[in-house]
Amino acid sequence: MCAALSCDTPPRNLRWQISFGSDELSARATVVEARILEGGCDSGAVVFTTDITRDTGAIDGVPELRPGAYGYSGRARDGDCKIFANGCVEVQLPTEASEVEIVMGAAEDEQDLCSGAQTCEGGVCVTPTLCGDDVMCPMCSTCGEDGQCIVDADGSECASGRCYEGNCCEGCWDGAQCAAGTSNDVCGANGDSCVRCACESSTCVDGSCTPTMVVSQLGLGGFTSCAILESGQLWCWGANEEGQLGLGNGSPNTVNVPTQVGTDLWLDHSQGEDNGCAVRQDNTLWCWGNNEDGQLGVGDTTARNAPTAEASGATDWVQVEAATTGNHACGIRSDNSLHCWGGNNRGQLGVGDTADRNVPTALSAGTWSQVSLGDEHSCGVRPDGTLWCWGSNEDGQLGQGDVVDLNAPTQVGTDTNWGSVSAGFAHTCGLRTDGTLWCWGDNNSGALGTDDRIDHMSPVQVGADTWRLVVSTGNRYNCAVRSDGTLWCWGRNFRGALGTGDMADRGAPTQVGASTDWAGVDLGRDHTCGLKPNGTIECFGRNFFGSLGTGDFNDRLGPQVLCFPNAGS
């Protein structure tokens, strides 16, 4: 059982924070029951109750509540259905509060929830099914002498296959796994083995679960995630207080499942701290979300909650990059010219001064093949393989060997074999064409991978391995894919952002799971998503705003498959 649960309670938008007073209580819990008591904690008049399990976080169906005193209560029960912990907080409605925090302590007297003939199954009281005469037992169960249905033995024949744990497997059964249903949720290489596909939107093709919603590009930023599908559709989820999901008027402040952004088709996308930008298939550039520093490039500082064309109206944009934890953006056009806009307090736009720009502004010289943006600094690679950085340099993130800010692009060293660069919050990592990985800047949380927690103001190599892809745009952490397809993360591990199964920082690259088929990875502020070759996504880390797209608000310490709605193509 997770130690803390966060749940939305419409219609008053109160967020429940239900936690345990000790780790011992948390470890014992199987189910937490959230209740609302009319009249206060001692009234006993329950007007709403629902169970929260490990896999259910969002509370739905809260009734419209009249003004007055209410007790917001939580109580926990174990696998034997014993109520062993509880807590309650009184709230006077209406209230200006946005959340209610309930800390559950040990109950004075433990109570059995089940009564009579009920049995406890996984912390839930179950009333046995009585059979006989005109009442039939479900498939894969038989009526016993006492009038109760008894589950048939695994492997027993049933109408369309064999029984397993009370289910009739349609066409496949291997004695260990079973799934009843259609080919969308049963997938086997032949007729005698089967597994359940993780997502309902997947189909079984040649014995493998194949997604119908195939992702071609990831784009994470702040507490938001987005993905472009092979079809060109753009889907987003997570925090939306500033309209950064681009869903338009009336959209909620948080969206915890993938949701399509309009009907346009897109080529490239990047998500900022609380804004997004994308290149449409006609090569026009559109942005949305927070615009206080002009980071939408639309000629003003007014926020937009739906995609809005940038001010120039150009039709030759090929690449866009928004600062994952900052307030500026840059784009590359078909002539390889670089244009930047938004916040410029540290010279991060590279235009030679520190004045903000609310329209795309061309950098004075040079052509560019790639650009990446940190919180208040920027770096780019030119076609000749040289690396250039500019903006804030207080932690040495510009790689110049000092801590002096620069308001125009300045070359990092003299090497000409840089293949790509990724700017993090206050550090930078670059990948050379020989597959070696180099990092520099802030190393307080181990983001440089040097295992020394010492800032480095010039590039230092990360180990001796070769790498295929690096992304370092998280909040003081990085993830990268090695040439063998394994995924490695290191640095700050807030709320499980490294995917290592815990929340301990890492000063050196640490492998995420055992998979060897990672094709890409992208980072938000404290959450991570990886891309597999078949177009599926697996995410982990902080999920307070629904950034993982799992349909709840529970953090994940390791990769979890993200499922798109069973619609679209």
N, C-alpha and C positions, 0 to 999 in steps of 0.2 A: 504494500500500500504506500502510495507516495506520502511524504511528510506534510505537504501542503497542497491544497486544491484551490484553484481560482475559477469561479463560475459567474457568468452574467445572469442577472435576474431581471428580465423585463417585467413590467414596462418602465420601472423606475431606474433602470440601468445601474442598480447597486451591484457591485462586485463582491462576492463572498470570498473571504480568505479564511479557510478552515484548516487549522493546523493542530498538531499534537504537542502536549506539554513536555514530552520526552521521547527519545528514540525508541525506548522499550514499548511504549504505547503504539507508536507508528508501525513498528515491526509486527505487532500482533494483529493489526487491523486487516480485515478482508473487505468490508463494506462500510462506508460512511453514509449516514442518513441525514439529509438537510431538511429542516422543518421550520415552518413559520407558525407561531402561536399567537392568536389574537388576544389582546389584553395584557401581554407581557410574558416573561419567562415562567411565571408561576401559575398561569391561568389554566394550562392543560387543554385549551381549545385549539386544536390543530386545524389550521385552514389550508395548509399545503405541506406535502411531504414527498420526497423522492430520494432514491438511492443513488449514490455516486460510487462507482467501482474504479478499478485501475484504468479501465478502458473508456469510462464515460466521465467527461468533465463539465460539459455545458448543461446548465439547469434550464429546462424549458417548461412551459405551462404554468408559470406563476400567475395566480389570479389577480384581477384588479383589486387593489387593497384600499379600503376606506381610510381616511385620516384617523389616526389614533395610535395607541401603543401596541407594539408587536415584539415578540421575542424571536430573534433569529437564532436558531438552535442547530447544533450538530451533535450527533451521537454515533459512536463507532461500535461495530460488532465483529467478532472473530469468525473463524470458519465453522465454529459450533453454534453460531447464532446467539452468542452471549453478548449482551450490551455491557461493555466494560469501561467506556469512556464517554464523557459528554461535556457540553459547554453551551452557554447561551448568552446573548447580548441583547439588551432592550433597545429598540429604535422607535422614535416618535416620528410618524409619517404625517405630512410630508417632511422631507429632510434635504438639506443641501449637501449632505455627505455623498461621496461617490462609491464608498465601499464599507463593508462591515467585517471586522476581524474577530473570529471566534477561535479561542484556544481551548482545546478539550483536555481536561484532566481526568484522572481515574475516577470512576463512578463509586459512590459510597457503597452501593449494593449492586452486584452484577445480576442482571436479569436474563432469563431465557425468553427469546422473542417468540419461539414456536410453541404451539399448544395442541393438545388433543393428538390426532393421528398425524399431524404434520411432521415432516422430517426436514433436517437442515442440509442443504446442498450449496456449498460455496458461500456460506453466510446468508443464504436466502431460504426462507421457510417455504416448503413445497407440500401441497395437499395431494395425497396419492389419488390416482385415477381409479375409480371403481368400475368394474366391468361385469358383464353377465346379462342374460336376457337380451335386451335390444341395444345394449351398450357394448361397442366393439373396442378392442385395444388398437392403438396405432400399429402401423406396419413395423415389423421387427420386435414385437412384444406379444406375449401370450397371457391370457387370463388365468390367474392362479385360483386355488381353492378358497382363498380368503377374499376374493372379489377384487384383488389388486392386480394391475398389469405388471408382468415381469418381463424385463428386457431379455430378448433372445440372445443366445451365445454368438460371439463374433464368428463370422463365416457361415452362419445359417443362411439358407437360400431364402430369397424374398422375390417379389414380383418382377423386379427388373435387375436383379443382381444378387449381392450378398450383404448380410447385415454387419454393421460395425458400430458399436456404442449406440445402438438403438436407431441408427439411420440405415436406410437401404441404399447401398452404393449402386449407382446406375452404370453398370458395365465395367466397373473396375474396383478392385479391392486387393490390398497387399498385406493385410493383417496388421498394419501399423497406421495407415492413414486412409481416410475415407471422406468423400464429399458427395452429398446428394445434390442433384440439380442438373443444369444443362452444361454444355461444353464451355460456357463462359466461366464456370467456377470449378469444373473438373478437368484436369489436364493429365494425360498419361501417354507414355510412348507406345503402349499397347493396351490390350483389354484387361490385364490383370494387375496393373499398378496405377495409382492416381495420387495427385496432390491438388490442393485447392489454390487457385491463383490468388495472389494477394489483393488484386483489384477486380471489382466487378466489370470494369471497362476493358479488361483483358480478354483475349480469346485464345483457345488452344490451337496451335498450329504446329503440326509435325511433332507432337509430344512436348512442346514448350509453351509456356505462358507468354503471349505476345501482346503488348499494349496496342490499343486502337488509337490512343492519344500519344503520338510519338514526339518527344521533345527534341529540338535541335539546338537550342541555346538557353542558358540560364542567365538570370540577372537579379542579384540580391543587393539590397542596400538598406541601411538603417534596420528597421524591424519589419521589412517588407520583402516579398519574393515574387518574381515573375518568370515566365518561360514563354519562348516562342516555339510553336509546334512546327512540324514539317509542313503543315498546311499553310503556315504564315499567320495563324491566329495567335493573339497575345492573351495570356491568362495571368492574373495576379491574385495575391492573397496576403493577409497580415494587417499591419497597422494602416489606418486610413483617416486619422484625425485631420490631416491637411489635404485630403483628396489625392494622396500619392498613389492610390490604386487606379486612378483614372476612370472610375465607374460612374461619374456624373452625379447629378443632384439626387438627394435622398438615399445615398448609399450609407451603410452603417460605418461606425468608427473602427470596427475590427471585422475582418472576414477570415474565417479559419479554414476555408476550403477554396480550391482554385476556382476563379470566376473569370469569365471571358470579358476582355476590355473591348467594347464596341464590336463592330463587324469588319473593320479594316484589316488588311493583311500587311505584315511587317517583315523587314529585312534584318534589322539590328535593334537592340534595346539595351539600356543601362538604367539601373535604379540608384538614386541618390539617397541621402539621409532621410528626407521626407518629400522627395519629388522623383519623377521619372521622365526619361526622354527616349524616343524611338524613331528610327528611320522607316518610313513607309515604303512599300514596294515601288512607288513612283519616285523614290529618292527624295521626297520632302521630309522635313524634320519636324517632329511634334513633341511637346513637353506638357507636363501637368504636375499639380501639387503645390507645395509651398513656394513662394516667389519673393520673399522679403528682401533678398539681395539681387533680384533679377535673374535667378538661376534658370528660369524658363526660357529666357531669350526672346520674349514676346514684345519687348519695348516698354514694359512698365513693371511695377512690383506688386501687382494684384494676383492673388492665388487663383488657380484654375483646378477644377475637380474632374475635368475630362481633357483628352488630348487637344492641344491648341497649337496651330502652326507657328513656327518661329518667325521673327519679324521680317527677315530678308526675302522670304518666299523662294529661296533657291531650290533647284530641283536636281542637284548633283551631290547630295550628301551620301556618304558610303559607310560612315562609322560615327558613333556617338558614345561619349563616356560621361557619366555623372559621378560626382564624388560620393562614395559609399557612406562616409561619415561627415561630409562637408556640404558647402552651399555654392559650389561652382560646377560648371560643365564645359566640355570641349567636344568638338566634332571635326572630322576630316572629310574634305570634299574630294571629288574625283580627280582633281589636279594635284592631290596630296597636300594641299594647303591646310593649315591648322587654324581653327577659330575657337575662341573661348569666351565665356560670359559668366556673370554671377558675382559672388563675393570675391574681393581682391585685396583684403586688408593686409595680407602678407606678400603681395605680388604674385599670387598663385595663378593669375591669368597669363602671365608672361608677356604683357604688353608694354613693359617699361615703366609702369607707375603702380600706385596702390589704390586707384579709384575703381569702384564697382562698375560693371557694364551690364545693361539689361538687354542688349542685342549681341549676337555673335560678332566678335571682333577678331580680325585676322592678326596673327603674329607676324612680325615684320619680315622675316626671311626664312628660307629653308623649306624643304618638303619633309613629310612625315609618313611613316608606315603604321605607327601605333602610338597611342597615348594612354596614360593611366593617372588617376587623380586620388591623392590622399586627402586628409582633413583640410589642410591649408598649404599643400604643396602639390606639384605636378611633375611628371616625368614622361619623356617620349623617346621613341627609337626612330631614327631616320633611315632612309633606304640604303645608306652606305654602312649601316651597322653600328653607327655611333650612338651613344646614349647621352641624353641631356635632361637636366632637372632645374626647377625654379620654384620660388615661393618660400615658405617658412623653413628654417633650417636650425631651429633651436636644439634639436637632438641629433644633428648631423645627417638628417634624412636626404640631403641633396648630394651626399657623397663627395664633397669637396675637401674633406679633411679639416673643416672648421665649422662654426655655428653661425655664419653670417647669412642673413636672408638675401635672396636674389629675385629681382622682379623681371628678369628676362632669361630665356633658356641659356644654360651654361653647360658645357660638355663635362661629363664625368670621366676623368682619366683620358687615355688616348686609344683605348681598344676599339676595334672595328668589327667585333664578332658578337655583338649583342643581338639576340633574336626577339626578346620581348621583355617588358618591364611591368611591375605591378606595385603601385604606391599604396601603403597602408596608412593607418591613422597618423603615425609619426615615424614611420620607417619605410624602407623600400627594398624590394627584392627584384633581381633581374636574372634572366636565363640566357646563357650564351649559346651560340650555335653548336658548340661541342657537347651540350647537355649538362654543363656544370651550372650550379646554382650559387648566387652571390647575394648577400643581404647587408644592409647598413642602416644606421639611425638608432632609434630608441630600442633598448633591449631590457628594460626593467622587468618584463614578464617573460623574457626568453624568446621574443619574436624573431630574433636573428638566427636562432638555431645553433648558436655557437657554444651553448651550455655554460656560459660564464656570467650572464646578467650584466655585462659591461657594454655601454654604448660604443658603437664603432662609427666613425665619421667618414670612412672610406669602405668600399666593398670588401667583404671577407667571404671566403668560400664556405658553403654549408656542406660539410662532410666531403666524401669522395665519390658519391654515387652520381649517376646520370639521371636526368629528369626530362619528362615529356612536357609538363605543363605546370606552371606555378601561379597561384593567386594569393595575394597578401593583403587584400582590401578589408580585412576584418579589423576589429578593435584590439590591436596589439597581438594578433595571432595570424598564423599562415596555414595554408594547406597546399599540398602539391601532389601531383601524380608522377611516379617514377616511370622509367622506360619499360619496366616489367608490368605496368598496369596496376600496381599497388598504390593505395592512398595513404599519405602521411600528413600529420598535423602537429603543430607545436606553438608554444607561446601561452597567452592568457586563455584559461579554460573556464571562463564564467558560464555557469549554467550548462556545462557539457558541450561547449562549442567545438571542442577538439574531437569529439566522438570516440573517446578512449574508454568509456564506461564509468568515468568518475569525473570529478571537478578539480583535479590537481593540475596546476600549470606544468608545462613541459619546456625545458630549455633546449631540447634537441628533437629532431623529427621522430615521431612515434607513429607506428602503423595503426591505421583504423581498420579493425576487423582483419579478415584473411582473404578478402576478394582480390582477384587479380585482373578484373575487367573494368576498372574505372576509366571513363573516357574524358571526364572533365570535372571541375569543381568550382564553386563560387561561394563567396562569403558575404554575410551581412555584418551588422555590428557585433552580434553575439550568436549568430546561427549560421549553419553551413548546409549546403545541398550539393550532392555529387550526381553526376550523370553517367549512366551505363550505356554501352554501345547500342542496345535495343531501344533507347529513347526513354527509359524509365528513370525516375528521380528517387534518391534516398536522402533524407534530411535528418539533422540532429542539432541539439543546442537549445537555446532559449525559445520558448513558445508562448510567452505571456500574452502576445498580441496575435497569436494564431499564425506566426511566421512560418511554421513547418507545414501548414496546410493539411493537418491530420484530423481536422474536425473537432478538436478540443483545444485546451490551453495548457496542456501538461508538457513540461520539458522532456527531451529525449537525450540520454547520455550516449547513445549509439545510433547508427543509421536505421531509419524507418522508411519503408516504401511509401511514397506519396501517390495517392490514387486520384485521378481526375474523375469528374462526374461521368456517368455512363451515357454520354451524349457527344455530339460533334464528331469530327474526324481529323 
